[in-house]
């Protein structure tokens, strides 16, 4: 998935179908002058339905179609024939899509399963035909119910990535480089901050044809939890990751302090994020000699408070397989729990 094709927030407009009118037809047949009422019911208006699709990773298709209208129900006919129901309109969304009311911003529901369907707007009921209103005192009712009009409303669709591992780090920490090495993803990479402006997803191929999904979340800055930069847009994707991989470059002024700042941003945004499994990877470690690595280990042992860490280098391919092994173990330990 290229960065330009990733869309995670859209506003759409939906309109369900009107119900068809009931018929006020009176039966007429040769030799039967007064056959009585036989008007059929109107058909139901079409629903607007949201459906989960595991093959979609972005909301990009809603940029080109923002209005969704279901079909109207057909009117009832003679001989008590019911009008056809209006055609339902389906909106396909990726898993992890949250649906909000555009006016109140209230969360209505979220789609997390493949082929999961939720009715966004119900179509109007069809009107009843005149045969329903026949009685002992009114043998030939000449009226029928009109169909109930459909509904219309605006909604906000918000995607939270359903990835197994979320890459967390400051801009220019080497997240995109790691993702390009460990997966088949081709994120935009350059030696300056904020290269990644949209999350990138990659499939990590593991041993024996197994795999897991990794997401490169755009770099966090201090104050992201308060909405600085595009903080809230980025941090919401981390909520869906089951394991967080903190990537901190070996040439950082203080590796432990950078980890604490990142952790504090997550805690401020949503304290529940601290319940996730964490692993710290010190990137660009090919720059360290044995002496510097020993000093850094002692510092991390003291300050990371038991959080596991490892040294890697994406460019030099150091400890990449070991990183995959560790992440796989963490993911499967959670499944067993």
Residue, then its C-alpha position, 0 to 999 in steps of 0.5 A: x500500500x502506498x502512502x498516497x492511497x492510505x485514507x483513514x478518515x472520511x465523511x459519507x452521506x447515506x439515504x435509505x429507500x422510500x417504502x412503496x405505496x399500498x394499492x387501493x385497487x378493487x377487484x374487477x372480473x367478468x360476471x363479478x361486478x363487485x369483487x371487493x378490495x384486492x390492493x397489494x402492499x407496497x415494497x420495503x425501501x432499501x436499507x443502507x448496510x455497512x459490510x466488513x471486507x478483510x481484503x480492504x486496508x484503507x477508506x480510499x474508495x470513499x474519496x470517489x463515492x461519498x453518497x450512498x442511496x438505496x432503492x425505493x420500494x415498488x408500489x403494490x398491485x392488484x390481486x394482493x400482489x406486493x411491490x418488490x422491495x427496494x435494492x439494498x445499498x452496501x458500503x464495504x469497509x476494512x476491518x477496524x472501521x469505527x462509524x460515528x454520527x457526523x452531528x454528535x460524533x457519537x460512536x455507533x458501532x465498529x466493524x471487526x469481522x469479515x462479512x459482518x453486516x450492520x444496517x446503517x439506515x433502515x428503508x421505509x416500510x411499504x404502505x398496506x393495500x386497501x384489502x387490509x381495511x375491509x370490514x363489515x361496515x366498510x366493504x369497499x375501502x378506496x384508500x391505502x397507506x402511503x409508504x414510509x419515507x426513507x431516512x438520510x444522515x451523514x456519518x464519519x468513518x474512522x479506520x483504526x488499523x488491525x495490525x498485530x505489531x505497531x511500530x512506535x518511535x520519534x520521526x526519523x527513528x528508522x521505522x520505515x526502513x525496518x518495515x521495508x526490511x522485515x516485510x514486503x512493504x515499500x514505504x517512503x524512506x528518507x533521512x529527514x523527520x516526518x517522511x511517513x505521513x500515513x501509516x504503512x502496513x506490511x506482512x511479516x513472513x515468518x517460519x513455516x509459511x506463517x505471518x503477522x501484520x506490522x504497522x509503521x505508525x507515523x512518528x510521535x512528537x512530544x505533545x501528540x496526545x494533546x493533538x500537536x501536529x497530527x497526534x490524535x490521527x496517528x495515536x488512534x491506530x496504536x489502539x488496535x495493535x496487540x504488541x508495541x515495538x518501540x524503535x529508538x536509534x542508538x545515536x539518540x542522546x538518551x535512549x531510556x529517556x526517549x522511551x519514557x517520553x514515548x510511553x508518556x504520550x501513549x499513557x496521556x492519550x489512552x492509559x489502556x495502551x500501557x497494558x499492551x506487550x512492549x518490546x524496545x528495539x535499539x536501531x542503528x546498533x551497527x554504529x556501536x562498538x562493544x564498549x558502547x553497547x555494554x554501557x548502553x546495556x547497563x543503562x537500559x537494565x537500570x531504566x527500562x524497569x524490566x521491559x525487554x530490549x534488543x539491539x538491531x540494525x536494519x541496514x546491516x541486517x543485524x538481529x532481524x530474524x531474532x526480532x521476528x522470533x521475539x515478536x512471534x513469541x510475544x504474539x502467541x503468548x497472548x493468544x494462549x492467555 
